[in-house]
Amino acid sequence: MAKNIRGNNDGENGENDSYTITGRGVVDRGTLVNEVEQGKHPNHHVVNINGEDYVRSNPDRTTGNNVNKE
């Protein structure tokens, strides 16, 4: 279970094709989407944008743990 997941903005238009998980390293988008859908990262959810699934953090008051925030 990851608390901090960072989007790598490594897609053609800056989308996240992979994510970095602290202590685990880089994980491709498809793998992470599957893990989130299986409930392995309960503080995150999947969104579909233009037919593609992406991982997002669940909203809370802390901006530092959002997927694309430093």
DALINPE-V671125 format. One record per residue. N is the residue number from 1. RES is the residue in one small letter. PHI is phi in radians with two decimals (* if undefined). PSI is psi as a letter, one per 20 degrees, with the letter a starting at -180 (none if undefined). NEAR is the number of other C-alpha atoms within 10 Angstrom. Layout:
BEGIN
n:N res:RES phi:PHI psi:PSI near:NEAR
n:N res:RES phi:PHI psi:PSI near:NEAR
END
This chain:
BEGIN
n:1 res:m phi:* psi:p near:11
n:2 res:a phi:-1.71 psi:p near:14
n:3 res:k phi:-1.63 psi:h near:13
n:4 res:n phi:-2.10 psi:o near:17
n:5 res:i phi:-2.13 psi:p near:25
n:6 res:r phi:-1.98 psi:p near:21
n:7 res:g phi:-1.30 psi:p near:23
n:8 res:n phi:-1.61 psi:i near:19
n:9 res:n phi:0.83 psi:l near:14
n:10 res:d phi:-1.84 psi:j near:12
n:11 res:g phi:-1.45 psi:r near:10
n:12 res:e phi:-0.96 psi:h near:8
n:13 res:n phi:-1.95 psi:k near:7
n:14 res:g phi:1.52 psi:j near:10
n:15 res:e phi:-1.28 psi:r near:12
n:16 res:n phi:-1.57 psi:o near:20
n:17 res:d phi:-1.57 psi:i near:16
n:18 res:s phi:-2.61 psi:r near:21
n:19 res:y phi:-2.34 psi:q near:23
n:20 res:t phi:-1.94 psi:p near:17
n:21 res:i phi:-1.94 psi:p near:17
n:22 res:t phi:-0.98 psi:p near:12
n:23 res:g phi:1.46 psi:i near:8
n:24 res:r phi:-2.10 psi:h near:8
n:25 res:g phi:1.80 psi:b near:9
n:26 res:v phi:-1.45 psi:p near:16
n:27 res:v phi:-2.24 psi:p near:17
n:28 res:d phi:-1.23 psi:q near:13
n:29 res:r phi:-1.00 psi:g near:19
n:30 res:g phi:-1.03 psi:g near:14
n:31 res:t phi:-1.11 psi:g near:11
n:32 res:l phi:-1.18 psi:h near:23
n:33 res:v phi:-1.00 psi:g near:22
n:34 res:n phi:-1.06 psi:g near:14
n:35 res:e phi:-1.12 psi:g near:17
n:36 res:v phi:-1.15 psi:g near:20
n:37 res:e phi:-1.12 psi:h near:14
n:38 res:q phi:-1.46 psi:i near:10
n:39 res:g phi:1.46 psi:j near:13
n:40 res:k phi:-1.34 psi:i near:14
n:41 res:h phi:-2.29 psi:n near:18
n:42 res:p phi:-1.13 psi:i near:15
n:43 res:n phi:-1.58 psi:j near:18
n:44 res:h phi:-2.36 psi:r near:23
n:45 res:h phi:-2.49 psi:r near:18
n:46 res:v phi:-1.88 psi:p near:17
n:47 res:v phi:-2.09 psi:q near:13
n:48 res:n phi:-1.91 psi:o near:9
n:49 res:i phi:-2.15 psi:o near:8
n:50 res:n phi:0.90 psi:l near:6
n:51 res:g phi:1.44 psi:j near:7
n:52 res:e phi:-2.02 psi:p near:10
n:53 res:d phi:-1.57 psi:p near:17
n:54 res:y phi:-2.35 psi:q near:21
n:55 res:v phi:-1.65 psi:p near:25
n:56 res:r phi:-2.31 psi:q near:19
n:57 res:s phi:-1.41 psi:q near:20
n:58 res:n phi:-1.19 psi:q near:13
n:59 res:p phi:-1.13 psi:p near:12
n:60 res:d phi:-2.67 psi:a near:10
n:61 res:r phi:-1.44 psi:i near:7
n:62 res:t phi:-1.75 psi:o near:7
n:63 res:t phi:-1.32 psi:h near:12
n:64 res:g phi:-1.14 psi:i near:11
n:65 res:n phi:-1.84 psi:j near:18
n:66 res:n phi:-1.33 psi:q near:20
n:67 res:v phi:-0.96 psi:g near:20
n:68 res:n phi:-1.90 psi:k near:16
n:69 res:k phi:-2.03 psi:q near:10
n:70 res:e phi:-1.54 psi:none near:8
END
